[in-house]
Amino acid sequence: MFLILAIIVLGALRYFEVGPFADLSWWWVVGMMVLAFIWFEFIERMLGLDKRKAHESLQKAREERVKKTFNK
């Protein structure tokens, strides 16, 4: 998520030509986008982070169902 926020901020600073970012090449923004794509499509899957997030959400839903069932 940090990478996406950095891309948005860097893109906005470059677009509005704020301070030292006015002379920054657009290739830096494009490079960060490519890095984000590689991270979310390949590296996150290799590390299993996508499945862990899905497992945590399923576990939370299961716990809520159990609480709802037994707390009647």
N, C-alpha and C positions, 0 to 999 in steps of 0.2 A: 504494500500500500504506500509505503514511503516513496518508492520509485515513481509511482504514478503521480503523487503530489509534487514531487520534484520536477517531473516533466511538465506539469501544468504551470507551475510557478516559473520555471525557466522559459517556457514558451510565451507566457504572458509578459514577462520582463523583456524578452527579445522583441516581441511584437510591438509593445509600447515604447521600445527603445529607452529603457530606464538605465541611467548611469553607464557602468562599464559593459552592460549587456547589449548596448546599442551596436557595438562592433563585433559581437559574438556571431560566429557562423551558425546558420540554421542546421548545419550538419551535426552540431552538438545535440540539438533537440532530437533530430532524427536518430542519432546514435543511441540516445537514451531510450527512445521508443523501441528500437531493435533489441536493446538489452532487456527491456521489460517483456517483450514478446518471448524472447528466449527463456527468461526466468519463468514466466507463467506457463509456457507450453512444454518445456522440457525439464528444467532443473527442479521445479516444484514437484513434478510427477516422479522424478528419479528419487527424491528425498522422501516421498510419501506424504508430503504435507497436505495435498488435496484430499487424500483418503482419511487422514487424521481429523481434518475439519468436518468432513461428512460424518465420521463415526461419532465425534463429540456431539453433533447436533442430533443424531439419532438416539444417542444415549440420554441426552437431556429430555427429549420427547418421551422416551420410555419411562424415565423417572417421574415425569409429570403425570403420565397415565396411571402409574402405580399409586402415586399419592392421591390422585383423584378417585381411584377405585376404592382404596382402603380407608379414606377419610370421610366416607359418607355417613 
